[in-house]
Amino acid sequence: MVNALAANFRYSISGKNLVTIEDEIKYINDYLLIQNARFGNRLKVVYNIDADASKVLIPKLSIQLLVENSIKHVLEKEFISLTIYVNVLVMNNEDIFISVKDNGHGIPPEKVDQIRANIERTMGETQSIGLRNLNKRLKLLYKGKAGIAIKSDNTGTEISFIIPDWGKVNV
């Protein structure tokens, strides 16, 4: 656990803004070692990662943020077992679809609408800051071709985004 914590610190403070999907997944695994010490067998993560996408560059901490949100908003609030599904798929031979879905109780539709509005705001609202920052980073890096999508119902919540053109950055 100490090694996982040290790896987390090193990854977080490294000067890189973009990392490979492979490195992000390694970081998430270290993060999950720590979370498993807290939640034990109540937490399970299932990966479905297209091998062709593993070297694509993405904003650092983008997938981890979504995994952390599932833990924070489900496991920390409810005593249930949670499965988080991390999907990274190549679409149309060029775009990378990334999603994190959990099997929690979901978010009410009016709250989903509020979260969507919060992530589009430029100032003000103090909720959804992590999602708002990720959304801004995606829009900036990929010239508006990327952004966060949120779906939720009583079977869980899925937050996703697309990395266009094999992750070619446009800034």
C-alpha positions in Angstrom: 0.0 0.0 0.0 2.9 2.4 0.7 4.3 1.7 -2.7 0.9 2.4 -4.3 0.6 5.7 -2.4 4.1 6.7 -3.4 3.3 5.9 -7.1 0.2 7.9 -6.8 2.1 11.0 -5.5 4.7 10.6 -8.2 2.1 10.3 -11.0 0.1 13.3 -9.7 3.0 15.7 -9.5 4.8 14.7 -12.6 4.8 17.6 -15.1 3.1 15.7 -17.8 -0.4 17.0 -18.9 -0.9 14.1 -21.3 -0.3 10.4 -20.5 -0.9 7.2 -22.3 -4.1 5.3 -21.5 -1.8 2.5 -20.3 -0.2 4.8 -17.7 -3.5 6.1 -16.6 -4.7 2.5 -16.0 -1.6 1.7 -14.0 -2.2 4.8 -11.9 -5.9 3.8 -11.4 -4.8 0.3 -10.2 -2.5 1.9 -7.6 -5.3 4.2 -6.5 -7.6 1.2 -6.2 -5.1 -0.7 -4.0 -5.6 2.1 -1.5 -9.4 2.2 -1.9 -9.6 -1.6 -1.5 -8.0 -1.2 1.9 -10.9 1.1 2.8 -13.8 -0.8 1.1 -12.5 -4.4 0.8 -14.7 -6.7 -1.3 -17.4 -4.0 -1.7 -15.4 -2.5 -4.6 -14.7 -4.3 -7.9 -13.4 -2.8 -11.1 -13.8 -4.4 -14.5 -11.7 -3.3 -17.5 -12.5 -3.6 -21.1 -9.6 -1.9 -22.9 -9.0 -2.1 -26.6 -5.2 -2.9 -26.9 -5.0 -0.7 -29.9 -5.8 2.3 -27.7 -3.3 1.7 -24.9 -0.7 4.1 -26.3 -3.1 6.9 -27.1 -2.4 10.1 -25.1 -5.2 11.5 -22.9 -5.4 14.2 -20.3 -3.8 13.0 -17.1 -6.2 11.9 -14.3 -9.2 12.0 -16.7 -10.3 8.3 -16.3 -9.2 8.3 -12.6 -11.5 11.3 -11.9 -14.5 9.3 -13.1 -13.5 6.2 -11.1 -13.0 8.4 -8.0 -16.5 10.0 -8.6 -18.1 6.6 -8.5 -16.4 5.7 -5.3 -17.1 9.1 -3.7 -20.8 9.4 -4.7 -21.8 5.7 -4.2 -19.5 3.7 -1.9 -18.8 6.6 0.6 -22.6 7.3 0.9 -24.2 3.9 0.8 -23.3 0.5 2.2 -23.5 -1.5 -1.0 -21.2 -3.5 -3.3 -20.1 -1.4 -6.2 -18.8 -2.6 -9.6 -17.1 0.0 -11.8 -16.7 -0.7 -15.5 -13.9 1.1 -17.3 -14.3 0.9 -21.1 -11.8 2.1 -23.7 -12.8 1.3 -27.2 -11.6 2.4 -30.7 -14.5 3.7 -32.8 -14.5 4.3 -36.5 -10.8 3.4 -36.6 -9.8 6.8 -35.2 -11.8 7.9 -32.2 -11.3 6.5 -28.7 -14.5 6.1 -26.6 -13.8 6.2 -22.9 -16.5 5.5 -20.3 -16.7 4.7 -16.6 -20.0 3.1 -15.5 -21.0 2.0 -12.1 -23.9 -0.1 -10.8 -25.0 2.3 -8.1 -28.5 3.5 -7.7 -28.1 6.2 -10.3 -28.7 10.0 -10.2 -32.2 11.5 -10.4 -32.9 13.2 -13.9 -33.1 16.7 -12.4 -29.7 16.2 -10.7 -28.2 15.0 -14.0 -29.5 18.1 -15.7 -27.9 20.2 -12.9 -24.6 18.5 -13.3 -24.6 19.0 -17.0 -25.3 22.7 -16.5 -22.6 23.0 -13.9 -19.9 21.4 -16.2 -20.7 23.9 -18.9 -20.5 27.0 -16.7 -17.3 29.0 -16.8 -17.6 30.4 -13.3 -19.8 30.3 -10.2 -21.2 27.0 -9.1 -18.9 25.1 -6.7 -20.2 21.6 -7.4 -18.9 19.3 -10.2 -15.6 21.2 -10.3 -13.6 18.0 -11.3 -16.0 17.2 -14.1 -16.1 20.9 -15.2 -12.3 21.1 -15.3 -12.1 17.8 -17.3 -14.7 19.0 -19.7 -12.8 22.3 -20.2 -9.5 20.5 -20.8 -11.1 18.2 -23.3 -12.7 21.0 -25.2 -9.5 23.0 -25.2 -7.2 20.1 -26.3 -9.5 18.9 -29.0 -11.0 22.2 -30.3 -14.5 21.5 -29.1 -14.6 18.0 -30.6 -14.6 16.4 -27.1 -16.7 16.8 -24.0 -18.3 14.8 -21.2 -21.6 12.9 -21.6 -23.6 11.7 -18.6 -26.2 9.0 -18.5 -27.9 7.7 -15.4 -30.9 5.6 -14.4 -31.7 3.2 -11.6 -29.1 0.7 -12.8 -26.2 3.1 -12.4 -24.4 6.1 -13.9 -22.1 6.3 -16.9 -19.8 9.2 -17.7 -18.0 9.1 -21.0 -16.0 11.2 -23.5 -14.4 10.7 -26.9 -10.8 11.3 -27.7 -10.9 12.2 -31.4 -8.4 11.4 -34.1 -6.2 8.9 -32.1 -5.6 11.6 -29.4 -4.0 14.2 -31.7 -4.0 17.3 -29.7 -5.1 20.5 -31.4 -3.6 23.3 -29.2 
